Amino acid sequence: MSRKKRQSTTGTLLDLWRPPQGAGDAVGCLATTFTFNSTIFEEECLGRFLGIDSTPERDGLAFTLERENALGPVYAGVMVEQENAGVGHSMRWDVLSVRLPSGIQHAKLSLLVWTSQVRLIISSANLTEPGYRANQEVAVAVDFTPEESERDLWNDCTEFLTALLNFVPESAPKTRAVLFIGQAEARVRDWAPAPSRRQLHRRLTCTLPSTGGSADPRGALAEAMAHCKRIGGYAPIRVAIASPFFDQADSDRTAMRALGTGMGRGIKRRISIAVPSATPLGSKVPRLLAPRALVAQARNYASEVEVATLPPVDEGGNRREWHAKMLRLSHDSYIALIVGSSNFTTAGLGTGGRRNAEANLVTLVRSGDGRGDAGALEAVWPNVTTVEDVDGAEWTGGGMEDGEEMAESDRVPLGFLSVTYRAGESKLLTFSMKPDALPARWEIWTTGSDAEILLDAGRVGGSAIAVVPWTRSHPPDTVQVRWDEDHLGILPVNVEDPTELPAPVDIEGMSSEEMLRLLAATNPSAELRHWLRAQNLMGSDDDALDEATPADLDPLRRHDLGETFLYRIRSRARLMANVRANLERPVWSEHALDWRLRGMIGPKEVARRFVREAEAASDPTEALLSAADLLIVLREVRFNDSPGALPKAKVKGTLDEFLRGLVHDLERDLAFTEQLVGQSVFGFWSRIARGAQ
């Protein structure tokens, strides 16, 4: 056997989730995956995307509170193949179950949006521990900025995600995902298009079943071939395949036929196939994890067919399963590399009746236009080992087609559409169903050791909607579906309105002063960690100085001067000025604005603490005057129009409505103080309240 060397192009997938320099605030993210590990997504991906400084292992509660506060104003969702969607998750982000009529949701595409940059990640990696930490995968990140955005590729991305959402049942989470894509499109719409580059062309090539109506099914291979002929001028004459999975049944083996018939005619053609191997140590006969018929079929279309084995180890000598999917198409006039989620299968490439949902990036460089780019494409190809005696090799047939990590539960019948949790005083679970697609006998249970039945076929009858009161303290993140006696599946539960979720109980003891400091801080996460240390809820560490607490908020200065009246007045004035400045920052969505005003650390929560402190005090004067200060600050907030942000008029209208409601609640809740404070104090409070409406 001989080895073909290539330069290293390794990197860390998780690093692609970190905001680039100057990216701005997080707006939202939408990812797609086949198999799914919610811990990887929540702690590793979202933690990096949101710029959370703490980690769950080191900081525990601090991470939880930072995550809740950071997730509040942003959108986050994951579209998952339905049989793998039943996972525990935070109610602050959505799990959307994708239900294709045939095939599976297999795309691995992530759209990350910050205020000044958008990133598209196309990869072969599922959102799982093996995908992000163990396997050999391939990923490409494409950035869009106000100065430069590839319009065709951007349109490809949003078109695919929108089409994929057609296979998600109607629900509040689906509505949120549609709105997020619309917000992302509006943000990028006015960004400058990338300058034309003759040497490099990138597009998204996808496989997707028909979405109904006039929409035709899509095939990634056909789209890649068409792109090569349109930009390169000719059909490819040389093809290289690197895939961990292949079709197994002879009748389904249309991928190679579609590839071969699409290649150029009347010229020498070559096909190279790189497959996984499991050759025993010391054996001279390679054991290839692929069907032998691959070679026989390739020889029908090419005069030269080469077989190689994919690398089983990384540069450190650790065994890492090959999971990347790559296809290289070339002609004397160009080289094109396709990377992404499509295995070399009929369903993956969209060459037959059964089609997965797949997303791949094709990058084409024309000969003579940019040899550096062509060399970079060549360098991406793995270090493969040529099999010298192809016919003498042991061909095992390979593993299961699309056989990545399979779900342990059954595929839930399509009649069970979605489960939505309504928070608030009257907690409810709403079950959406398609009655004619339900099994005759079924039950829905809570999960866990104390599982109890929630619903069954007898109680629903032919209804499409069923509502069940939820009496437990914490919302469920999944429910269990049992049908036909021996079948069991899991459905995800998403929240109807995230803003109605209660704040973590851990911050209930936070005073109004402490919450104001969080609201005023330039780095709320650092201030939150300081508060946790003060409450002995988090151990001290050596990097406490990175909190960058303003000098006037420093706990040592407060210890020295905090009892002086003048200092307290000046400190409160600076605090309120910082609160106003933070409230005046541009806001990027109606959801983010609502969170800024009503979220777990916002004016509504501060006002609630003023009321609580007034009720507990023998003299509520300070609490009453503090409430007045807050209303003055809110009344004086001024907004400016900012590119990509909500219009000033919209923000002002929402703030005015919020302020009227807040004044109404405070006047009601603080009316009792009239009997406890002087008329001058209560008269001042009343004038401020009336003026703030």
C-alpha positions as CSV (number, residue, x, y, z in Angstrom):
1,M,0.0,0.0,0.0
2,S,1.1,3.6,-0.6
3,R,0.2,6.7,1.2
4,K,-0.7,10.1,-0.3
5,K,0.5,12.9,1.9
6,R,-1.4,16.2,2.5
7,Q,-0.7,19.1,4.7
8,S,-2.7,19.4,8.0
9,T,-6.0,21.3,8.0
10,T,-7.2,20.2,11.4
11,G,-9.0,22.5,13.8
12,T,-11.5,22.6,16.6
13,L,-15.2,22.6,15.6
14,L,-16.3,24.2,18.8
15,D,-14.1,27.2,18.1
16,L,-16.4,28.1,15.2
17,W,-19.1,28.9,17.6
18,R,-17.1,31.7,19.3
19,P,-18.0,35.3,18.2
20,P,-15.3,36.7,15.9
21,Q,-13.7,40.0,16.8
22,G,-16.1,42.8,16.3
23,A,-19.1,40.5,15.8
24,G,-21.2,42.4,18.3
25,D,-24.1,41.1,20.5
26,A,-25.6,37.7,20.0
27,V,-28.9,37.8,18.1
28,G,-29.7,34.1,17.7
29,C,-28.8,30.8,16.2
30,L,-30.5,27.9,14.4
31,A,-28.8,24.6,13.9
32,T,-29.7,21.3,12.2
33,T,-28.5,17.8,13.2
34,F,-29.4,14.1,12.8
35,T,-28.5,12.8,16.2
36,F,-28.4,15.2,19.2
37,N,-26.8,15.7,22.6
38,S,-28.4,18.7,24.3
39,T,-25.5,19.0,26.8
40,I,-23.0,19.6,24.0
41,F,-25.3,22.2,22.4
42,E,-26.2,24.0,25.6
43,E,-22.9,24.0,27.5
44,E,-20.4,24.0,24.7
45,C,-21.9,25.5,21.6
46,L,-24.3,28.0,23.2
47,G,-21.8,28.8,25.9
48,R,-19.3,29.9,23.3
49,F,-21.8,31.6,21.0
50,L,-23.1,33.8,23.9
51,G,-19.6,34.5,25.3
52,I,-20.4,33.0,28.7
53,D,-17.3,33.1,30.8
54,S,-18.2,30.5,33.4
55,T,-18.4,26.7,32.9
56,P,-20.8,24.3,34.4
57,E,-18.0,22.1,35.9
58,R,-16.1,25.0,37.5
59,D,-18.9,27.4,38.3
60,G,-22.1,25.5,38.6
61,L,-24.9,27.9,39.6
62,A,-23.0,30.9,38.0
63,F,-23.1,29.1,34.6
64,T,-26.8,28.4,35.0
65,L,-27.7,32.0,35.9
66,E,-25.4,33.4,33.2
67,R,-27.0,31.1,30.6
68,E,-30.5,32.1,31.6
69,N,-29.7,35.8,31.5
70,A,-27.8,35.5,28.2
71,L,-30.3,33.3,26.5
72,G,-33.3,35.5,27.5
73,P,-33.0,38.1,24.7
74,V,-31.7,35.8,21.9
75,Y,-33.3,33.1,19.8
76,A,-31.8,29.5,19.9
77,G,-33.2,26.5,18.2
78,V,-32.2,23.1,16.8
79,M,-33.9,21.1,14.1
80,V,-33.5,17.4,14.8
81,E,-34.5,14.2,13.0
82,Q,-37.8,13.3,14.7
83,E,-36.6,10.0,16.2
84,N,-33.7,11.8,17.9
85,A,-35.6,14.9,19.0
86,G,-36.8,13.6,22.4
87,V,-34.1,15.0,24.6
88,G,-34.0,17.0,27.8
89,H,-33.2,20.6,27.3
90,S,-33.6,24.1,28.7
91,M,-36.9,25.8,28.0
92,R,-34.9,28.9,26.9
93,W,-34.2,27.2,23.6
94,D,-36.3,25.1,21.2
95,V,-36.0,21.6,19.9
96,L,-37.9,21.3,16.5
97,S,-38.8,17.8,15.4
98,V,-38.2,17.3,11.6
99,R,-40.5,14.7,10.0
100,L,-39.7,13.8,6.4
101,P,-42.2,11.6,4.5
102,S,-39.2,9.3,3.6
103,G,-35.6,9.5,4.5
104,I,-34.2,11.4,7.5
105,Q,-33.2,14.9,8.6
106,H,-29.4,14.5,8.1
107,A,-28.2,18.0,7.4
108,K,-25.6,19.5,9.7
109,L,-25.9,23.3,9.2
110,S,-25.7,26.0,11.8
111,L,-26.6,29.7,11.3
112,L,-25.1,32.0,13.9
113,V,-26.2,35.7,14.0
114,W,-24.5,38.5,15.9
115,T,-25.4,42.1,15.4
116,S,-22.4,42.8,13.1
117,Q,-21.6,39.4,11.6
118,V,-23.4,36.3,10.5
119,R,-21.7,32.9,10.3
120,L,-22.8,29.8,8.4
121,I,-21.2,26.5,9.4
122,I,-21.6,23.5,7.0
123,S,-20.2,20.3,8.4
124,S,-20.5,16.5,8.6
125,A,-20.6,16.6,12.4
126,N,-23.8,15.9,14.4
127,L,-24.3,17.9,17.6
128,T,-23.1,15.1,19.8
129,E,-20.0,14.2,21.8
130,P,-18.5,12.0,19.1
131,G,-19.3,14.6,16.4
132,Y,-17.7,17.5,18.2
133,R,-15.0,15.8,20.2
134,A,-14.1,12.3,18.9
135,N,-14.7,11.7,15.2
136,Q,-12.8,12.9,12.2
137,E,-15.1,15.4,10.7
138,V,-15.1,18.2,8.1
139,A,-16.5,21.7,8.5
140,V,-16.4,25.0,6.7
141,A,-17.4,28.4,8.2
142,V,-18.5,31.2,5.9
143,D,-18.8,34.7,7.4
144,F,-21.1,37.5,6.2
145,T,-20.3,41.1,7.3
146,P,-21.8,44.5,6.5
147,E,-18.8,45.1,4.3
148,E,-18.9,41.7,2.4
149,S,-21.5,39.0,2.1
150,E,-21.8,36.3,-0.6
151,R,-25.4,36.9,-1.6
152,D,-26.0,33.7,-3.6
153,L,-24.7,31.5,-0.8
154,W,-26.7,33.5,1.8
155,N,-29.9,33.0,-0.2
156,D,-29.1,29.2,-0.6
157,C,-28.8,29.0,3.2
158,T,-32.1,30.8,4.1
159,E,-33.9,29.0,1.3
160,F,-32.9,25.6,2.6
161,L,-33.7,26.3,6.2
162,T,-37.1,27.7,5.3
163,A,-37.8,24.6,3.2
164,L,-36.7,22.3,6.0
165,L,-39.1,24.1,8.4
166,N,-42.0,22.9,6.1
167,F,-41.4,19.5,7.7
168,V,-41.7,20.8,11.2
169,P,-45.3,20.6,12.7
170,E,-47.0,23.9,13.3
171,S,-46.2,25.2,16.8
172,A,-45.0,28.3,18.7
173,P,-41.3,27.1,18.3
174,K,-41.8,26.8,14.5
175,T,-43.2,30.4,14.5
176,R,-40.1,31.6,16.4
177,A,-37.8,29.9,13.9
178,V,-39.5,31.4,11.0
179,L,-39.3,34.9,12.6
180,F,-35.6,34.4,13.3
181,I,-34.8,33.5,9.7
182,G,-36.8,36.6,8.6
183,Q,-34.8,38.8,11.1
184,A,-31.6,37.4,9.8
185,E,-32.6,38.0,6.2
186,A,-33.6,41.6,7.1
187,R,-30.2,42.2,8.8
188,V,-28.1,40.9,5.8
189,R,-30.3,42.4,3.1
190,D,-28.6,45.8,3.1
191,W,-25.1,44.5,3.6
192,A,-22.6,45.0,0.8
193,P,-22.3,42.1,-1.6
194,A,-18.9,40.4,-1.8
195,P,-16.8,41.6,-4.7
196,S,-16.8,39.2,-7.7
197,R,-14.0,36.7,-7.5
198,R,-13.4,34.9,-10.7
199,Q,-11.3,32.2,-9.1
200,L,-13.5,31.0,-6.4
201,H,-17.3,30.1,-6.4
202,R,-19.3,28.8,-3.5
203,R,-22.8,27.5,-3.3
204,L,-25.0,25.3,-1.1
205,T,-26.0,22.0,-2.7
206,C,-28.8,20.2,-1.0
207,T,-30.9,17.1,-1.0
208,L,-34.5,17.5,0.1
209,P,-37.9,15.8,-0.6
210,S,-40.6,17.8,-2.3
211,T,-42.2,20.2,0.0
212,G,-45.5,20.0,-1.9
213,G,-47.1,22.3,-4.4
214,S,-44.7,23.2,-7.3
215,A,-41.5,22.5,-5.4
216,D,-39.5,19.7,-6.9
217,P,-37.3,17.4,-4.9
218,R,-33.7,18.4,-4.7
219,G,-30.5,16.3,-5.1
220,A,-27.1,17.4,-3.9
221,L,-25.2,15.4,-6.6
222,A,-27.2,16.9,-9.4
223,E,-26.9,20.4,-8.1
224,A,-23.1,20.0,-7.7
225,M,-22.8,18.6,-11.2
226,A,-24.8,21.5,-12.6
227,H,-22.7,24.0,-10.7
228,C,-19.5,22.5,-12.2
229,K,-20.9,22.7,-15.7
230,R,-22.2,26.2,-15.3
231,I,-19.1,27.7,-13.7
232,G,-16.4,25.3,-15.0
233,G,-17.8,24.8,-18.4
234,Y,-17.6,21.0,-18.5
235,A,-18.8,17.9,-16.7
236,P,-16.1,16.4,-14.4
237,I,-13.8,13.7,-15.7
238,R,-12.1,12.9,-12.4
239,V,-14.0,12.1,-9.2
240,A,-12.8,11.3,-5.7
241,I,-15.1,10.0,-3.0
242,A,-14.5,9.9,0.8
243,S,-17.5,8.5,2.7
244,P,-18.0,6.4,5.8
245,F,-21.3,4.9,4.5
246,F,-22.6,3.5,1.2
247,D,-25.7,1.9,-0.1
248,Q,-26.1,-1.7,0.8
249,A,-28.9,-3.2,-1.4
250,D,-28.0,-3.7,-5.1
251,S,-31.4,-2.4,-6.1
252,D,-30.7,0.9,-4.3
253,R,-27.2,1.5,-5.7
254,T,-28.1,4.5,-7.9
255,A,-25.5,6.9,-6.5
256,M,-22.6,5.5,-8.5
257,R,-24.8,5.2,-11.6
258,A,-25.9,8.9,-11.3
259,L,-22.3,10.0,-10.7
260,G,-20.9,7.9,-13.7
261,T,-23.5,9.0,-16.2
262,G,-23.0,12.6,-15.2
263,M,-19.3,12.6,-15.9
264,G,-17.8,13.9,-19.1
265,R,-17.9,11.8,-22.3
266,G,-15.3,11.0,-24.9
267,I,-12.3,11.4,-22.6
268,K,-10.4,9.3,-20.1
269,R,-12.2,9.2,-16.8
270,R,-11.0,8.3,-13.3
271,I,-12.9,7.5,-10.1
272,S,-11.1,7.2,-6.7
273,I,-13.0,5.7,-3.7
274,A,-11.8,6.1,-0.1
275,V,-13.5,3.8,2.3
276,P,-13.2,3.0,6.1
277,S,-11.2,0.0,7.0
278,A,-10.7,-2.4,9.9
279,T,-7.7,-4.4,8.9
280,P,-6.4,-6.6,11.8
281,L,-2.9,-5.7,13.0
282,G,-0.3,-7.5,11.0
283,S,-2.7,-8.7,8.3
284,K,-1.6,-8.2,4.7
285,V,-5.2,-8.4,3.4
286,P,-7.1,-5.1,3.9
287,R,-10.6,-5.4,5.4
288,L,-12.7,-2.7,3.7
289,L,-16.0,-1.5,5.3
290,A,-17.8,-1.1,2.1
291,P,-19.6,-3.2,-0.5
292,R,-17.5,-4.8,-3.2
293,A,-20.1,-3.8,-5.9
294,L,-18.9,-0.2,-5.5
295,V,-15.8,-1.0,-7.6
296,A,-17.6,-3.2,-10.1
297,Q,-20.1,-0.4,-10.8
298,A,-17.4,2.3,-10.9
299,R,-15.6,0.3,-13.6
300,N,-18.6,0.7,-15.8
301,Y,-18.0,4.4,-16.0
302,A,-14.3,5.0,-15.7
303,S,-11.2,3.4,-17.3
304,E,-9.3,4.0,-14.1
305,V,-10.7,3.1,-10.7
306,E,-8.7,3.5,-7.5
307,V,-9.6,2.3,-4.0
308,A,-8.0,3.7,-0.8
309,T,-8.5,3.5,2.9
310,L,-9.4,6.5,5.0
311,P,-7.2,7.5,7.9
312,P,-8.2,5.6,11.2
313,V,-6.1,7.9,13.5
314,D,-5.4,11.6,14.0
315,E,-1.9,13.1,14.1
316,G,-1.6,12.3,17.8
317,G,-2.0,8.6,17.2
318,N,-5.5,8.4,18.7
319,R,-8.1,6.3,16.9
320,R,-10.8,8.5,15.6
321,E,-13.7,7.2,13.5
322,W,-13.9,8.7,10.1
323,H,-17.2,10.5,9.7
324,A,-16.5,13.2,7.2
325,K,-18.3,13.2,3.9
326,M,-16.4,14.6,0.9
327,L,-16.6,14.5,-2.9
328,R,-14.1,16.1,-5.3
329,L,-15.1,16.7,-8.9
330,S,-12.5,18.0,-11.4
331,H,-11.7,18.7,-15.0
332,D,-8.7,20.3,-16.6
333,S,-10.6,23.6,-16.3
334,Y,-11.5,23.4,-12.6
335,I,-11.5,21.6,-9.3
336,A,-14.6,21.5,-7.1
337,L,-14.8,20.2,-3.5
338,I,-18.1,19.2,-1.9
339,V,-18.2,18.8,1.9
340,G,-21.1,18.5,4.3
341,S,-23.6,15.9,5.4
342,S,-24.2,13.7,2.3
343,N,-22.9,10.2,2.5
344,F,-22.3,8.5,-0.8
345,T,-25.7,7.0,-0.8
346,T,-28.9,7.3,-2.9
347,A,-30.8,9.0,-0.1
348,G,-27.8,11.3,0.8
349,L,-27.1,12.5,-2.7
350,G,-30.7,12.5,-3.8
351,T,-30.4,10.2,-6.8
352,G,-33.5,8.0,-6.1
353,G,-36.9,8.1,-4.7
354,R,-36.0,8.2,-1.0
355,R,-34.3,11.4,-0.1
356,N,-32.8,12.7,3.2
357,A,-32.5,16.4,4.1
358,E,-28.8,17.2,3.4
359,A,-26.7,20.3,3.1
360,N,-23.3,20.6,1.5
361,L,-20.9,23.4,0.4
362,V,-19.4,23.2,-3.1
363,T,-16.3,25.3,-3.6
364,L,-15.1,25.5,-7.2
365,V,-11.8,27.0,-8.4
366,R,-11.2,27.4,-12.2
367,S,-7.8,26.6,-13.5
368,G,-5.5,29.5,-13.9
369,D,-7.7,31.8,-11.9
370,G,-6.2,31.1,-8.5
371,R,-3.7,28.3,-7.9
372,G,-3.5,29.2,-4.2
373,D,-7.2,28.4,-3.8
374,A,-6.9,25.2,-5.8
375,G,-4.0,24.1,-3.6
376,A,-6.1,24.8,-0.5
377,L,-8.8,22.6,-1.8
378,E,-6.3,19.8,-2.5
379,A,-5.0,20.1,1.0
380,V,-8.4,19.4,2.5
381,W,-8.4,15.9,1.1
382,P,-7.4,13.3,3.7
383,N,-4.2,11.3,3.8
384,V,-5.5,8.1,2.2
385,T,-3.7,4.8,1.7
386,T,-4.0,3.2,-1.7
387,V,-5.2,-0.4,-1.8
388,E,-2.9,-2.2,-4.3
389,D,-4.9,-5.4,-4.7
390,V,-8.5,-4.3,-4.8
391,D,-9.9,-7.6,-6.0
392,G,-8.0,-9.5,-3.3
393,A,-9.2,-7.3,-0.5
394,E,-11.9,-8.4,2.0
395,W,-15.0,-6.4,1.5
396,T,-17.4,-6.5,4.5
397,G,-20.3,-4.6,3.0
398,G,-19.9,-1.9,5.5
399,G,-22.2,-0.8,8.3
400,M,-25.8,0.3,8.1
401,E,-26.6,3.0,5.5
402,D,-26.6,6.4,7.4
403,G,-25.7,4.3,10.4
404,E,-24.4,7.0,12.7
405,E,-25.6,6.9,16.3
406,M,-29.1,5.5,16.1
407,A,-31.9,6.5,18.5
408,E,-32.8,4.1,21.3
409,S,-36.5,4.8,21.0
410,D,-39.0,4.1,18.2
411,R,-40.0,6.7,15.7
412,V,-43.1,8.4,17.2
413,P,-46.2,8.1,14.8
414,L,-46.7,11.2,12.7
415,G,-50.0,11.9,14.3
416,F,-48.3,13.3,17.4
417,L,-47.3,16.7,16.2
418,S,-46.1,18.8,19.1
419,V,-46.2,19.4,22.9
420,T,-46.1,23.0,24.2
421,Y,-45.8,24.1,27.8
422,R,-47.6,27.3,29.0
423,A,-45.9,28.9,31.9
424,G,-47.5,31.5,34.3
425,E,-50.0,31.1,37.1
426,S,-52.1,28.5,35.2
427,K,-49.6,26.0,33.8
428,L,-50.8,23.9,30.9
429,L,-49.5,21.3,28.4
430,T,-51.0,21.6,25.0
431,F,-50.8,18.5,22.7
432,S,-51.3,19.0,19.0
433,M,-52.3,15.9,17.0
434,K,-53.4,14.7,13.6
435,P,-56.2,12.3,14.5
436,D,-56.2,10.3,11.3
437,A,-52.5,9.5,11.7
438,L,-52.7,8.3,15.3
439,P,-52.5,4.6,16.3
440,A,-55.7,3.0,17.7
441,R,-54.3,2.7,21.2
442,W,-51.8,5.1,22.8
443,E,-50.9,6.9,26.0
444,I,-48.7,9.9,26.9
445,W,-46.7,9.7,30.2
446,T,-44.4,12.0,32.1
447,T,-40.8,10.7,32.2
448,G,-38.6,9.8,35.1
449,S,-39.0,7.5,38.1
450,D,-42.3,9.1,39.2
451,A,-43.9,8.8,35.7
452,E,-47.6,9.3,35.5
453,I,-50.1,9.2,32.6
454,L,-51.1,12.5,31.1
455,L,-53.4,11.6,28.2
456,D,-54.7,8.6,26.3
457,A,-56.7,7.8,23.2
458,G,-59.9,7.4,25.1
459,R,-59.8,10.9,26.6
460,V,-59.0,12.6,23.3
461,G,-61.3,11.0,20.8
462,G,-61.0,12.7,17.4
463,S,-59.7,16.1,18.7
464,A,-56.7,17.7,17.2
465,I,-55.9,19.7,20.4
466,A,-55.8,18.4,24.0
467,V,-55.0,20.6,27.0
468,V,-53.8,19.1,30.3
469,P,-53.1,21.1,33.5
470,W,-49.6,20.9,34.8
471,T,-49.4,20.8,38.6
472,R,-45.7,20.1,39.2
473,S,-43.3,22.9,40.1
474,H,-40.9,22.4,37.1
475,P,-41.9,22.2,33.5
476,P,-41.2,18.9,31.6
477,D,-38.7,18.9,28.8
478,T,-39.9,15.7,27.3
479,V,-42.9,13.3,27.5
480,Q,-43.1,9.6,26.7
481,V,-45.4,8.2,24.1
482,R,-46.5,4.5,24.4
483,W,-48.5,2.8,21.6
484,D,-49.5,-0.6,20.4
485,E,-48.4,-2.2,23.7
486,D,-44.7,-2.6,23.0
487,H,-43.7,0.7,21.3
488,L,-42.1,3.6,23.1
489,G,-41.0,7.0,21.9
490,I,-40.0,10.4,23.3
491,L,-41.4,13.8,22.3
492,P,-39.7,17.2,23.1
493,V,-41.6,19.8,25.0
494,N,-41.1,23.5,24.2
495,V,-42.4,26.5,25.9
496,E,-45.2,28.6,24.4
497,D,-43.7,32.0,25.6
498,P,-40.2,32.0,27.1
499,T,-40.8,35.3,28.7
500,E,-43.4,33.7,31.0
501,L,-40.9,31.3,32.5
502,P,-40.1,32.0,36.1
503,A,-36.7,33.3,37.1
504,P,-34.4,30.8,38.8
505,V,-35.2,30.5,42.5
506,D,-31.6,31.2,43.3
507,I,-32.0,34.9,42.6
508,E,-35.2,35.4,44.6
509,G,-33.1,36.5,47.6
510,M,-31.4,39.3,45.5
511,S,-32.2,42.8,46.8
512,S,-33.3,45.7,44.7
513,E,-29.8,47.3,45.1
514,E,-28.1,44.1,44.0
515,M,-30.4,43.8,41.0
516,L,-29.8,47.4,40.1
517,R,-26.1,46.8,40.1
518,L,-26.6,43.9,37.6
519,L,-28.8,46.1,35.5
520,A,-26.2,48.9,35.5
521,A,-23.1,46.7,35.0
522,T,-21.1,46.9,31.8
523,N,-20.4,43.2,32.4
524,P,-23.5,41.6,34.0
525,S,-21.9,38.1,34.0
526,A,-19.0,39.3,36.1
527,E,-21.2,41.3,38.4
528,L,-23.4,38.2,38.8
529,R,-20.4,36.1,39.8
530,H,-19.4,38.7,42.3
531,W,-22.9,38.5,43.9
532,L,-22.8,34.7,44.0
533,R,-19.5,34.9,45.9
534,A,-20.9,37.4,48.3
535,Q,-23.8,35.0,49.0
536,N,-21.3,32.1,49.4
537,L,-23.0,30.4,46.4
538,M,-19.7,30.3,44.4
539,G,-16.2,29.9,45.5
540,S,-13.7,32.6,45.0
541,D,-11.1,32.3,42.2
542,D,-7.9,34.0,41.1
543,D,-9.4,35.8,38.1
544,A,-12.0,37.9,40.1
545,L,-10.3,41.0,38.8
546,D,-11.7,40.3,35.3
547,E,-15.1,41.4,36.6
548,A,-14.2,45.0,35.9
549,T,-16.6,46.4,38.5
550,P,-16.7,50.2,38.2
551,A,-14.8,51.9,41.1
552,D,-17.9,53.4,42.7
553,L,-19.5,49.9,42.8
554,D,-16.5,48.2,44.3
555,P,-17.5,46.3,47.5
556,L,-14.4,47.7,49.4
557,R,-15.4,51.3,48.6
558,R,-18.9,50.6,49.7
559,H,-17.6,49.2,52.9
560,D,-15.6,52.3,53.6
561,L,-18.1,54.9,52.5
562,G,-21.5,53.2,52.2
563,E,-22.8,54.5,55.4
564,T,-22.4,58.1,54.5
565,F,-25.6,59.8,53.2
566,L,-23.8,61.9,50.6
567,Y,-22.0,58.9,49.2
568,R,-25.2,56.9,49.0
569,I,-27.0,59.7,47.1
570,R,-24.1,60.0,44.6
571,S,-23.7,56.3,44.2
572,R,-27.4,55.8,43.5
573,A,-27.4,58.7,40.9
574,R,-24.4,57.1,39.1
575,L,-26.1,53.7,39.3
576,M,-29.3,55.0,37.8
577,A,-27.4,56.8,35.1
578,N,-25.8,53.5,34.1
579,V,-29.2,51.7,34.2
580,R,-30.5,54.4,31.8
581,A,-27.5,54.0,29.5
582,N,-27.9,50.2,29.3
583,L,-31.6,50.5,28.6
584,E,-30.8,52.9,25.7
585,R,-28.6,50.4,23.9
586,P,-29.9,49.3,20.5
587,V,-32.2,46.3,20.7
588,W,-32.4,43.8,17.9
589,S,-35.8,42.1,18.2
590,E,-39.2,42.5,19.9
591,H,-38.4,39.5,22.0
592,A,-35.1,41.0,23.1
593,L,-36.8,44.3,24.0
594,D,-39.5,42.4,26.0
595,W,-36.7,40.5,27.9
596,R,-34.8,43.8,28.6
597,L,-37.9,45.2,30.3
598,R,-39.5,42.1,31.8
599,G,-36.7,39.6,32.0
600,M,-35.2,38.0,35.1
601,I,-32.9,41.0,35.5
602,G,-34.9,44.0,34.3
603,P,-36.9,47.0,35.5
604,K,-40.0,44.9,36.2
605,E,-38.1,42.6,38.6
606,V,-36.4,45.6,40.2
607,A,-39.8,47.2,40.8
608,R,-41.1,44.0,42.3
609,R,-38.3,44.1,44.8
610,F,-39.0,47.7,45.7
611,V,-42.5,46.6,46.6
612,R,-41.3,43.6,48.6
613,E,-38.8,45.8,50.6
614,A,-41.5,48.4,51.2
615,E,-43.8,45.7,52.7
616,A,-41.1,44.4,55.0
617,A,-39.9,47.9,56.2
618,S,-41.3,49.7,59.2
619,D,-40.5,52.9,57.3
620,P,-40.9,52.3,53.5
621,T,-39.7,55.8,52.6
622,E,-36.5,54.6,50.9
623,A,-38.2,51.9,48.9
624,L,-40.9,54.4,47.8
625,L,-38.3,57.0,46.7
626,S,-36.3,54.3,44.9
627,A,-39.4,53.3,43.0
628,A,-39.8,56.9,42.0
629,D,-36.1,57.1,40.9
630,L,-36.7,54.1,38.6
631,L,-39.8,55.7,37.0
632,I,-37.8,58.9,36.4
633,V,-35.1,56.8,34.7
634,L,-37.5,54.9,32.5
635,R,-39.3,58.2,31.6
636,E,-36.0,59.8,30.5
637,V,-34.8,56.9,28.4
638,R,-34.1,58.0,24.8
639,F,-33.5,55.9,21.8
640,N,-31.7,56.5,18.5
641,D,-32.2,54.6,15.2
642,S,-29.3,52.1,14.6
643,P,-28.7,49.9,11.6
644,G,-30.2,46.5,12.0
645,A,-32.0,47.5,15.3
646,L,-35.6,47.9,16.0
647,P,-36.8,51.4,14.9
648,K,-36.8,54.1,17.5
649,A,-40.6,54.6,17.2
650,K,-41.3,50.9,17.8
651,V,-39.0,50.8,20.9
652,K,-40.5,54.0,22.3
653,G,-44.0,52.7,21.8
654,T,-43.3,49.4,23.6
655,L,-41.5,51.2,26.5
656,D,-44.4,53.7,26.9
657,E,-46.9,50.8,27.1
658,F,-44.6,49.0,29.6
659,L,-44.2,52.1,31.7
660,R,-48.0,52.6,31.9
661,G,-48.5,49.1,33.1
662,L,-45.6,49.3,35.6
663,V,-47.0,52.6,37.1
664,H,-50.5,51.0,37.4
665,D,-49.0,48.0,39.3
666,L,-46.8,50.1,41.5
667,E,-49.6,52.6,42.5
668,R,-51.7,49.6,43.5
669,D,-49.0,47.7,45.3
670,L,-47.6,50.8,47.1
671,A,-50.8,52.4,48.1
672,F,-50.5,51.2,51.7
673,T,-47.4,53.4,52.2
674,E,-49.5,56.5,52.3
675,Q,-50.3,55.7,55.9
676,L,-46.6,55.1,56.8
677,V,-44.7,58.0,55.2
678,G,-45.2,61.7,55.4
679,Q,-47.6,63.4,53.0
680,S,-44.7,65.2,51.3
681,V,-43.0,61.9,50.5
682,F,-46.2,60.3,49.3
683,G,-47.2,63.4,47.3
684,F,-43.8,63.4,45.6
685,W,-44.2,59.7,44.7
686,S,-47.7,60.3,43.4
687,R,-46.5,63.2,41.2
688,I,-43.7,61.1,39.7
689,A,-46.1,58.2,39.0
690,R,-48.6,60.4,37.3
691,G,-45.9,62.1,35.2
692,A,-44.5,58.8,34.1
693,Q,-47.7,57.6,32.5
